[in-house]
Amino acid sequence: MRLIKSLVASLIYTVTTFSGPLALDGTVSLEALRCPVRGCDIELRHAHRYLLETARPGGTMTRQGPELAIERLHPEFAKRLAIAIRQARDAGLTEAGVFSAYRPPAFGVGGFSDKYDSLHAYGLAVDMYGIGRPGSDEAQQWHYIAAANGIVCPYGYQNRLEWNHCQPTHLEAVREQNPLRDTITGTGPVNLELMFHNANPFIAAVESTRVNVVANRLIDSFRKNHPPHKSQSNQIQRARASLPRVKSARKARIAGKPPAVRTRVASLVKGPELVKLLKKASLPVGKASIPLATLNPHSTAKAR
């Protein structure tokens, strides 16, 4: 009888300790066995697995191991990225995946002279594969899908060098005064959880990335249908002068804030209906949600 009671007690302890659900046959799920601590993030594990399955590892990922490069991505970023890639593949970008993810400064890779400036060194950036060439419809489609899921691709889909660079933040770089600097060394994080914790305030709100996509679509449509004319320059200057003065988009990104949509539209659009377009671009951010279908006309497919 004591033996039976001990076995029952052990079983109860085991089941309550695992964070994963029991299978239909009463056994503990495979994910629970891999994650036996209460509070383990099963969703994050699924995201990591999917990112690995769909990745096309480049040099830096192969050098350190794809698993490590993916696991050192910020958790919220990894989740958003996995959803976006699944939606992109459902929409026809069947080769979409991560080419480069986390990489330490010691690798010496990237455009910054100071490699500690790179968001890749903090798990806050990836370079994508399978999203088409710069300026292509496929690249534009990926940018729409990414932004609809809270991912910023700050250089734009037409940039010839960085069209495939995406991140979960409006930061442009991690400068010396940023608290993230204290969480890493040249070879990697001092403490992975601390690095993630210090990055949390810089994660972009999904609403802000969605509004920027709407503005970009208005810009693209306007450029296509309204080529600029020299005779309209005075009207354009007057319209721009009526806008409130704000920081430049570059300074806003460095500060970790999304560039003002009205400012971006005003600085990029040229044509006779500038004022009308600016009013259309003044969209609510807050808690207002914008359906994915309105951001990505190429597909309304949901993630599998």
Buried (B, 14 or more C-beta within 10 A) or exposed (E): EEEEEEEEEEEEEEEEEBBBEEEEEEEBBEBBEEBEEEEBBBEBBBBBBBBBEBBBBBEBBEBBEBEEBBBBBBBBBBBBBBBBBBBBBBBEBEEBBBBBBBBBBEBEBBEBEEBBBBBBBBBBBBBBBBBBEBBBEBBBBBBBBBBBBBBBBBBBBEBEEBBBBBBBBBBBBBEEEBEBBEBBEEEBBEEBEBBBEBBEEBBBBBBBBBBBBBBBBBBBEBBEEBEEEEEBEEBBEEBBEEBEEEBEBEEBBBEBBBBBBBBBBBBBBBBBBBBEBBEEBEBEEEEEEBEBEBBBEBBEBEBE
